[in-house]
Amino acid sequence: MERYDPRAVETRWQDVWARTRAFEVPAGVADDGRPTAYVLEMLPYPSGEAHMGHVKNYSMGDVIAHYRRRTGARVLHPMGYDAFGLPAENAAIRTGRPPGEITRENIATIRRQLQSHGYSIDWTRELSTCEPSYYRWTQALFLRLFDAGLAYRREAPVNWDPVEQTVLANEQVIDGRGERSGALVEQRLLAQWFFRITAYADRLLDDMADLEGRWPERVLTMQRNWIGRSQGAEVSFPVAGETGLALDVFTTRPDTLWGATFFVLSPEHPQLERLLAGVEDPAAAERVRAYVEAARRTPTDERSAAERPKSGVPLGRDVINPVTGRPIPIWVADYVLMGYGTGAIMAVPAGDERDFEFATTYGLPITVVVAPPDWDGGPLAQAYTGEGVLVDSGELTGLAAPSQAKGAAIRYLEEREIGRATVTYRLRDWLISRQRYWGCPIPVVYCEGPGEDGIVPVPEADLPVLLPDVSDYHPRGRSPLATAEEWVRTTCPRCGGPARRETDTMDTFVDSAWYFLRYCDPDNEAAPWDRRVVDTWMPIDQYIGGVEHAILHLLYARFFCKALTDLGHLDVQEPFARLFTQGMITRDGAKMSKSKGNAISPREIIDRYGVDTARCYILFIGPPDQDADWNDQGVEGMYRFLSRLWRLSAEAAETLPDEPAPVAPLAPDDERIMRKAHWAIDKVTADLGGERFSFNTAVAAVMELMNELTEAKRGAASPGAVRFALSTAASLIFQFAPHTGADAYERLTGRRVWEEEWPSADSALLESDTFELVVQVNGKVRDRVPAPSDASQDDLLTLARDLPNVQTHVDGRQVVKEVVVPGKLVNFVVR
C-alpha cells in the first residue's frame, strides 16, 4: 500500500479546488434558490507570518463554512487584510523602506501561507485596506458622516511624547512612557477629528437585547460597561466668592447630597485656571499647577486604578453645597477624570470607598447621611454603599435610600432649580485622528482663500485623496504628511482659492468598521457597494474573532452600520447576527510569544505533519471558546489518527468489493458498525449544528468511530458496512481535515465530498435496547461488550467480572474498588 503523504494529498486537492473554483460565489445578486450564509473571521493584520491564532481562527470558520454549504446554503467566505497602521510605520522608520512596500510583501507572504492551509475562501473577493481602491470608499463614507454632522473636529486631550514630538495612540504608551523614546507621556490639547458615536449610545446599548444568546455574554457585558449609561442628576455647586460661576457635577446618588463634605476637580477641568486666578496664596496656586502637570503625565488607566493610593491638593477655594448652604472645600485629585460625567464630583466619603479613602488620608470630614441598618450613630469604619435610611437630610430624612430617596431628591432639586434628572455615559466620541503617515488620508481641506470657507470636504468625484510619497516617515512634532508641501498646498473646491489639505490620517479602526460590507461587492467602482447586493448577504450569519476586539472594533462596526442605515445606505442595524470568540493557544500554561521562547510556528508543524494535522489538532485540544495548551505528543497522535483513517480507506477502496451498505436485518458485526457510524453522524451534527461549535467532541466522535473499524475490531462485518462507515468517517472529518477527508472519500465513493449533502442519521439505528459497555482494569480498557440498556449496576458488575479478559488481569490481585458509570463503563481498581 502507498504511504499517507500529506503534502501530496494537500497539493492535489488544493489544485482541484482552485481549478474548479469550488468555493467562489458569483458576484451580484444572483439567486439560485438556496438560503445564504455569510461566514466571516476577523481580517488579519499582515505581519508576514501566520501564527497559531490564525490557524485556529480560520480553521473554525472553515468548519462552519463547509457545514453550511453541505446543509444547503450558498456561503460567502471571503478574506482581506487590515493593512494600515503602526507596525508598518515603525518598520519604515527602522529600515527606511516605504511602509506600502513592506505591507504588500507581508500580504503576499501571508496569502501564500493561508492558501496553503486549504481554507475554503473565495479569493476573488480579497481586499486590502491600504489600497486606493478600498480607501477611496473609506473616504467617501467619512464624507457622508461629515455631511450628516457625525464627523467633526475639535480640541481634545491626547497622549504627547515630548521626545518624539508626536501624539501617541494608547497602545504606544507603556507604563506611562512612550514605547520608543521611554519619555513620560504628557496630556495635551490638540485639534482632532471625531465620529459622534455618543449620538448612538442608547441604541448601541438597547439593541444588545437582540444579541442576547447569539453573542457571548461577557462581550455584551464589556460593551455595556464601556458605554456605561448612568441615570442620576446634574447638580450645580456655586463657587464661593464668584458671582455667576457654578460647577456642575453628575451623581447617580443625589439622595446623598446632604453628606457631600468636599468637592473634587479633575486636573484637566476647563474651569481650573479661572479658579486658580482667585487663589490668594501664590504658593498654593503653584502647588496645584505642579500637581496638575504631574497628573497629566500619568496614564488614565493608572489614575483610575482602584488599588492606587489616592492623592490630591487643596485648591484654596470653596463651593456651596446647594442643599445645606454650607461651604465645602475644592480639591484637585487625579482619580477624577474628564472622561466621565463633568470632570468634577461631590465627595460623599460616608457612601463612596474612594472618597472615604481620600477623606481619611487628608483628614476631611465624613458625614453619615445613609444610616446602615445596625448603625449606632458613631463614625463608620468604612464607606457604606448598601440600602439604608436617610438621616440629617432635611425633609428627605427617614426615606429608604436609594429606593425611595433617589427619586425624591431629584424632585427636590428640580423644584428648587438647583439640579435636574440626567442620563450620562462613559462612552466618549470616537477620536479618529492619527498624526502618522501610513493611514487613510482625511478628505478635507482648510480654505485660506477669499471665501474663508473653513473646513471644506473634498468632492466625492475627486476621491481618492492619495497618500503622497514622503522621504521621512518619522513624526517630528507633526504628521509626516505635512512634509509633502506640494501635496499639502491645494485649492479650495468651494471658492477656488488656496487651501491646505488635512495632514492627519484616520484611525485604522475606521478601515475595519466596514470592510465586511465591501466583501459583498468588492469590484464595484461606482459605489462602496450596491445596496441590493449587501442586502443579499447582511447581516453576517457567523462572525469569529478574539475577545480582545470585544469593545472597540465590534462597537465601531455596530455604530457604522446604524449610522449608514440611518443615511439610507444599508438596511441592517446589527452587522453580526452571531458572534463567536475563540480562546488563546498557550504552551506550558503561558500565552505563546517569541519573547518567551514558547511560540510554535505553524509552518514547522505543517512541514512535518501536514496542514490537516495542524488544523484538526488545534480544534481538538479543547472547547474552542476557551484557552487550550499545546502538546507536541497530541500533535503526533492526531497525525497517526489521520494517517490511519486515510490508510484504512485506501486499503478498503482497493481490497473490499464495492457493495452498498447493508440493510435490516443486520448481522451482529454489521449492526455494531452501522450503529456506530450513524451515532457519529448524529453526534457531529449536534456538535456543529445549533451554533454549539463543539469541535473537539466532534473530532473525538470520528476517532471513536475509527476505533471500531480497525481490522481487529471489524469481525465478520460485510464490505458494504465497512465502506459505509469509513466513507462516513471521511465525510465527517472533511470539515476539519479537508484534504485527507476529500481524498479518502473519493477513493471510497468516487465522489467529491464537498459537493455531497450532509449525511443524516438513521433514527432506527440510533435506537437500541443495548449499549456498548466499556470494561477497564485500573483505567485501561480490557474489553467492550453489549449490555442491556436497563441493566442495574449489580448486573453490569456481574457481566464485567465474568469476562475472560477481566479475569486474566484481575487474577491473584485484590480488587480495592469497583466503579460503575451506568450506560457507559465499569472499572476495577486492583493492586
N, C-alpha and C positions, 0 to 999 in steps of 0.2 A: 504493500500500500504506500502511496505517496504520503509525505510528511506534511503536517499542518504548517504552512508558511504564511504568516500574517501579512508580510509585505506583498507577496504575490496576490493574495486574496484582496487586499486593500486596493492595489493598483488596478486590478481587473474591474472591480465594481465601481470605483470612482470614475474610471473611463466610461463605463456603461452609463452612469448617471449623467455625466457631462455630455456624452454623445446624444443621448435620448432626451436631454433637457428635462429630466424626470421630475424636478421639483420647482420648475418655473411656473409662474402664474401669468396668463396673458394680461397685457395692460388694458386699461379702460374699464368699462362697466359690464363686460360680457358676463352673462349669467347662464350657467349650464344646468340650472335647476337644483344644484346641491346647496346646502347651507354653507355659509362662510365661517372660517375660524382664523383669527389673527393671533398668531403666537409670536411673542417677541421677548428677547432678552435685552437688558440694558446694553447700549452700544459701548464698546471698549475704547479706552484711550490707547492710541497706537504707540506703545512704548518700544515695540520692535521684537518683543519676545513674549509669546503666550505663556501664562503660568497656570498652576493647578486650579486657581479660582476661575479662570476662563474655561478650562476643561469641564469643571463641574457645572458652571452656569449654562454653557451651550449644550452640554450633554443632556441636562434636564429639559431644556427647551426642545431638543430634538426628539426626545422620547414622547413629549406631548404632541409635537407636530405630526410625527408618524402615526400616533394613536388616533389623532383627529382625522387624518387622511383615511385611515383604514376603517374608521367608523362612519365614513360617508361625507366628510366635509371637504370643501375647497379651501386649502390652507395657504395663508400668506405668512412666510417665514423669512424675513429679509435680514440684511447685515449692513452696518456702516461704522464710521469712526468719529469719535469726539476729538477732533484733531487740533483745535486751537488750544492755547493755554501755556502755563508756566514751564512745564518740563522742556518743551522745545525752545522757549525763550532762553532759559538758563543754559541749555546746551549750546545755543547760538552764541551767547556771551562767552562761554567757556572755550569754544572752538573757533569762533569767527565765521562759521558756516551759516548760511541763511536757514531760519527755522523751517521754512517751507520745504527746503531740500531734505533736511533731517526727517521731517514728518513724513514726507512721501516715501522715503526709503523705509522707514519703520512700517508704514502701511503695507508696502509690498511684502515685507517680511512676515508680518502677522497674517496677511491674507494667505500667503503660501501655507503657513502653519495651520490655519483654521480650515483651509480647503483640504489639507492632508488628513484632517480629523474625520472627514466624511460626513459633515453635518448636512442635513437636507435643506440647504439655504438657497433661496432664489437670488443668485449672484447678479442677475440682470438689474436688480434694484439697489445695488451697492451705492452708498454715498459717503462723502467726507465733508465735514462741516467747514473745512478750511478752503474748499474750492469755491471760486466765484459763482459757479452755477448753483451753489447752495446758499452762500451768504448773501447773494443778491436778494433772496427771498426773506432771509432774516432781517435785512434792512427794510424791505417792504412791509413786513409785519410791524417793525418798530414804528414806521411812519403811520400805520393805521392806528396803533395805540396812541401815538403822539396826537394825531388829529382828534382822537376821542378824549383827550385830556388824561390819558392813562400813562403817558410818559412825560416827565417834566424834569427840570434842572433846578437845584437849589444848593445852598451851602449845607454841609454835614460834617460831623466829626469823623476822621479817618485815621488809620494807623500810618504814622510817618516815621520813616527811618532817616535819622539825621545824617548818617554817613552816606547811605545810598542816595539820599535826597530824592526819595520817591515814596509814593503810597504803597503800602503792602496789603495784600489780601490777608484775611485772618489765618489762612493755612501757612502763611510765610512768617508768622510770629510764633516763636518757640520760647516758652517760659518768659514772655515779655520782651524778647530780643529778636532783632532781625535775623532770619536764618542764614543770610550770607555775611552780614557785617558783624553780627554779635552785639550791635549797639542797642541800648534801651530804646524801645519804641515809644514815640510820643503820640498824643492825640492832637490833631489839627483840624481846623475848619477849612474845607475846600469846596468849591463848586462841583457838584456831582450830578449824574443822571440817575433817575429813579423810575421804576414802574410802580403805579399806585395799587399795589396788591391789597392794601388795607381797605380799599373800597369793596373788596370781595371777602372780607374777613368772616362776616356772618354766613355767607353762602358756603365758603370753604369749610366752615365748622359744621353747619347744619346738614349739608349734603353728605357728610360722612355717615349719617344714619343709613343711607342707601348702600354703603360699602360694608356694613356690619355682616360678618360671616363670609365675606368674599375677600377681605383684606386681613392680614394678621392683626390681631387686637393690639399688639404692642406698637405697631406702626400707627394705627389710629390714635392710640393714646399719646404717642410722641407728637403727632400733628396737633391734637387738641391742646396739649401743653404748650406747644410752640405758638399757636395762635393766642392762647391764653385769655379768653374772654372772661372779664370780671365785672360783676354788677355791684354798684355801690352808689357813692355820692361824691360830687366835686364840691369842695368847701373852700371859701375864701377866708384867709387869715390876714387882717390889716396889719401893715408894718407900723410899729410904734414910732411916732415922731414924723411920719411921712403922710402927707395928705394925698389921697387918691391912689396910693400904692398898696396893693394887696398881693399875697402869694397864694396860689391855688394848689390844693392837694386833692388827689383822688384816694378814697378809702373805701374798702369793702365793709368796714365796720364803723359806720357813722354813729352807732349807738355807744361807742366808747369815747366820743369827743370830750366828755367831761373828765376823762383820765389822761388827756394829752398834756404832758408836763414840759416838753421841749419840742423844737421844730428842727428838721434836718434838711439841708440842701445838698444836691449833687454838686461836685466840684465843677461840672460843666453847666450849671444853671445859668440861663441868659441874664438873670437879674443880679447876679453876684457882684459884678463890678459896680453897678449903681448902689447896691447896699454897702459895699466897701467904701464908696465915696463919703458915706455918712458916718464912718467909724472914727471916733475922736482920737483914739490911740494909734499913731502911725506904726508902732512896733507890732501891735495886734494885727493890723491890716497886712503887714509884711509876712507875719506867721501864716495867715490864711493863704496868701499868694504862694508861699513856698510849699504849703501842703497841697494846694491845687496843682502846682507844677509836678509834684511827685506823684499825685494820683493819676495825672494824665499819662504818666509813663508806665502805669500798671494795667495789665490786660483786664478787660471787664470780667472775664470768667474767674480770674483770681480774686478780683474785688468782691464779687458776689458769692464766693465760696462760703458755705455756712460755717465751716470749721475754722475759717481765718479769724484771728483776733480783730475785734472792731476798733477802729481808730477814728479820730476826728479832731476838730479845732473849733473853739468858740468864735463866732463872728463879732461879738460885741454889740449886737443889735437884738431887738425883741420883736415878736409878733403878738397880736392879741388873740387869745383863744375866743372865738366868736360866741361860744355858748356860755362861758364862765365870765368873760370880760376881763380876765386876768392876763398880764403879760407873761410870755414864756420865751426863754432864750433861743436864738437861732444858732445852730451849729452847722459846720460843713463836714460831711463824712463820705468816704469813698464807697461805702457799701450801698449808698443810694445812687442809682443810675438814671441817666436821662432817657434810657431806652424803655422805661416803664412808667406809666402814669405821667405826671407833670415834672418829674425830676425833683420833687420835694415830698416829704412825708411829715405828718403829725405823729410824733413819737408817743406811743402809749405803752410804757415799759411793763405795766402790770399785765398786759394782754398780748405781748409780742416778744418772742425769745431774743431776736436781735436787739430790739430796743431795751430789753431788760439787761442784756449783757453790756450794752453801751452805757446805760444809766448807772449800772453797778461800777463800771470801770471809772467813770468820771464823777461819781457822787451826785448824780442828778436825782430829783425826787421821783418816787414811784407811788402813784395814787391808785388805789383799788376802786374800780367802778363796776366790774362784773364779779360779784362775790361767788366763789366756789360753794358747792353745797355744804361743805364742812368748815367753812371759814369762821375763825374765831375773832375776827376784827383786827388781827395783828398783821405785821409785814408778811409778804409772800416770800417763800424760799426760791421760787422760780415763777416765770410767767405762766398765767393760767389762760388756756385758749379754748376751754370747753364751754358747755352750756351753764349758765348761772343766772343770777338775778341782779338787776342794776341797783347800785347804791350811790348816794351822793350825786345823782344825775338829774336834779331839778324835777320837773313834772313827769319825767320818764322813770323815776325811781320806783322800784317794785316790779317792773316788767321783766319777763323772761327774755334773756339775751343769748343769742341774737334773734331767736324765733319770733318774738313779739316786738322787740325793741328796735330792730333794724328798720322796719317799715315806718314805725312811729317816729324815729329820728329823722328819716328823710322828709316826712311831712312837716316836722318841726322846723327843719332848715328851709324848706320851700315857703312855708307860711311867713317866715321872717326874712326871706330873700337873702339868706347868707349861704345857701347851697342848693344843689339840685340833684335829682336822680341821674346817674350817668353809667354808661357801659364803656369800659376801656379794654384795650387789647395789649398783649405782649408783642404781637406781630407788628413789625415796622415795614415801611415801604422798601421795596427791593432795590438796593443800590447796585446798579449795573456797570458803573464806570470803572475802567482799568487804565492806569497810566502806564500801559505797556504796549508793545508793538504787535505781538502775534495774537490778533483777535479781530473780530468783525468791526470795521470802522462804523462809527455812529453817523448816519447820513443827514447831518445838518450843517449849516454854515452860519457864521456870525457876520451880519451885514455891517460894513463900515462905510457904505456909500451914502449919497444924499438922502436916500429913502429912510435911513436909520431904522431898518426893518427888524433889527434884533436877531432872534433865532429864527432861521428860515429853513424849512425842510427841503432836502434835495428832491426834485420831482422824480416820481417812480420811474418815468421813462428814461431817466439818466442813471439808473442803477445798473450794475453795482458800482458803488464807490470803492474802487480797487485799492488794496494795500499797496503803497509805493515801495520801491526798493530803498533801503537805508544802509548806511555803511557801519553804523554802530547801534547795536541792539540794547546797550546798557542804558537804563533810565538815569539821567543825571539831573534830577530836580524837575524833570518834565518828561512827557511821553517821548520815546524815540521818534514818533511820527512828527513831532514838532521840528525835527531837524530837516525834514524833507520840505524845504522852503517853497520850492516851485509847486509842490502838491498842495501845501497849506494855502498859498495865495490863489484865490479863485474869484469868481464873480457871483454876485447875489442873483439867484434865479428870479427874484421878485422885481428889483429895480435896475439890475444890470450893473450896479456899482461894485467896487472892490469888496471882498469878503474873505474871511478866514474859515478854513474847514475845522471841524471838531477833531482834536488830536487824541482824545480818549478812544479806547475800543470797548466793546461790550464784554461783560461777564460771560464766561463760557457756559454758564447755566442757561443763558438765553438760547444758545445753539441747541442744547438738549431738551429745551422746553417744548419743541415742536417737531423734532426730526421724524418721529413716528408718523406724522401726517404726510410728510414728503415721501416716505416709503410707498405710500399708496399710489402716488402719481409722480414718480421720480424724474420722468423725462419731459414734464410739462414746461414749456418755455414761455407760456403766456401768463402763468399764474403759479402761486406756490402749490396749488392743487386744484383739481376740478371737484367741485362740491359733490357732484353725483358719484364720483369715484370714491371719495373719502367716506361718503355715507354708506357705500357698499361694505366697507371694512370696519369702520369705527362703531363702537369703542373696541379697544384691544381686548380680545377674549381672555388671554392669559399673558400677564407681564411678569418677568422674572428678573431678580437682581438682588444686590446686597442690601442689608438693613441699614448700612451707613448712608444710604440715599433716602432714608425714610422721610426726612423733613424737606431739605432744600429742593432737590430735583423733583420729587413727587409733588410737592406743594406748588412749585413754579409751573410744572406741566398742567396741573389742575387749574391754576389761575389762567394760563394761556387759553385753555380750551373754553373756559367760561367767558372770558373777555371776547374771544373771537366768535363764539356763538352769539353773544350779545350784539356784535357788529355785523352779523349776518353771513359770516364766512363758514360756519360749521353748524351742526345740529347735534352736538354732544356736550353735555355738561361735565361728565366724568370720563376721562380718556382711558382709564384702566378698569375694566369691569371686574377683573380678578387680579390679585397681586400675590406672588409667592416670593418670599425672601429666604435665600439659602444660607446655611451655616458655613463657617470657615473650615478649611482643611488645615489641621495642625500636625505637628510632628513632635513626639515626646512631650505632648501636652502644651506646646507653645506655638503661636502663630508662625507660619513659615516666613522666613525672611533671609535674604543673603547675609545681612549683618550678623544674624545668629548662627549662620552656618548650617541651618536645618532645612533649607529650601530644596525641593525636589523639582528637577526640570522635566516637564512633560516630554521633551524631546528625548531625554535619556531613557525614560520608561518606554516610550513608543518605539525607539530604535531596538530595544531589547525584547519587548514582549508584543508589540503591535498596538495600534490605536484602540482596537476594541477592548483589549485588556485594561488600558488606562480608563476608558470611558465607563466600562462596566464596573470596574472596581471602585471608582470614585463615587458611584451611585449605590454601591452595595455596602459600604463600610458603616452606614448609619442612616437614621432618618435625615432627609435632605435639608430640613429646616434647622438642623442642629449642627454644632461643630463636630467634626469627626477626625480621629487621629490616624494618620497614615502608618501603614505597617508593611514593610518590604515582603514579609512572608505571605501576607494576604494577597499581594500583587501576584506572587508566584502561584498561589493557589487558584486565583482567577484565571491565569494563563492556562493552567492544567485543565480547569473545567471547560474552557472554550476549546482547547485542543481536543479534549475527549468528545465533546459534542460534535465537532467537525469530523473527527476520525470515525466515530461510530456511524455518522450519517453517510460519509463517503463509503465505508465498508458495506453498509446496508444497501446503498444505491447500486453497488457493483455486484453484491453476492446474493441479495434476497430478491425473490420474484416480485414483480411489480403488481401486487394484489391489492384490491380495495380493503378498507378497514372492515373487520368482521362485524356482523350484526347479531342480535339476540336470536336464539340463546347462545351465550358465550361460554367457551371453555374457561376453566378457573384462571389460568395464566393470562388468557386474553382479557378476561373480565378485570383482573387486577390491574393490568397495564392500561386498558381503556379507561377504567375509573380514574386512574392517576392522571392520565392526560386531560380528561375533562375537569378533574379537580384543579389542575394547573391553569386551564383556561379560565375557570370561574374565579380563581384566586387572583390571577394577574389582571383580569378585567376589573375586579373590585378594587385592586390597588391603584390602577391607573385611571379608572373612571370616577365620576363623582368628585373630582378635584382632590382626591386623597393624596396622590403622588407618593405612595409608599413604595418608592423604587427599590429600596433594599429588600423588602419582603417579596416583591415581585420576582427579583432575580433569584432569591432563595427558593421560591416555588419552582422555578425552572431547574435549579440544581437538584431539588428533591425529585422531580420527575426523572431527571437523567440518572439518578441513583437506581431507579427501577429498570433501566434499560441497558445496564452492563450485561455482557454475555453470561456472567454467572447468575444474574438475577432473572433473566428472561424466562427460564424454564422452558416450557413447551409452547410459548406464545407463538402465534402464527406470524408469518412475514407481514401480512397486512396490518396487524396490530402494532408490530414494531415500527414499521414505516410510518404509520399514522402518528404514533407517539413521538418519534424522532422529528417528523416534519412539524408537529405541534410545538416541540421544544424550540426548533429553529425559528418558527413563526413568532413565538413569544419573546425570544431573546433578540430578535432583529431590531427592536426599538432601542435596545441598549448597546448591542454589538452588531451594527447593521451589515458590516462586510461579512462576518462569519455567518450570521443568520441568513443573509441572502444567498451565500454560496452553498450552505448546507441545504437550504430549502429547494434551490434549483436542482441540485443533484438528486434529491429525493422525488421531486414532483415535476421538474421540467418547467416550472413557472416562476415568475418574478414576485417575490413576496410582498413588495410594497404596492403592487397592483391588486393584491388579494384583499378581500373583505376581512375584517377582524373575525377570528373564529368565535363560534358560540358553543357554550357548554350544553351537553345533552342532560336535561334535568333528570331523566330516568337513570342515567349513570352516576348522578350525584347522590341519589338516594340509596341507602344501603342499611341492612339490618346488622351489618358488621362494620368494624373498623380495624385498622392495622395497629396492633399492639406492639410497641417497641419495648424490648426487654433488654435491660442493661445489668451489668455487674460492675460495681464501682465506677459507674458513669460511662462504661464502654458498651456499645451495642453488641449484644451476643446473638440476638435473633429478632425476627419480625414475624408475627403470626396473626391470622384473622381472629377477632374476638367479638362476641355478641355485643351490640350497642347497649343492651340493658343489663350487662353483667355487673354484679356487685364487686366491691373491692376484694372481698374474700375469694370470689370466683376467679378474678383476674390473677390473684396471688397463686391460687392453686394451679391455674393454667400455666403460669410462668415457671413455677417450681418444677413442674414435670417435664419441661423442655430439656432434651439431651444436652444442648449447648450450655444451658444454665447449670445443669448438674455437673458437667465437666469442670466448669470454672468455680463452682462452689464446693465441690467435693473435698472434705477434710479441713475446711475452713469454717470459722464461726460467722454466722450471719448476725451482725450487730444492729441492722436497721433495714426495714422494708418500706420503700417509698412507692406510693401508688398515685398517679395522676389520672383520674378517670377519663376514659376516652382517648388516652394518649400513650402512657408508658408505665412500666414497673421497673424499679431499680433496687437491686440487692446490694447493700453495703456489707462487705465481708473483710475479715482480717485473719 
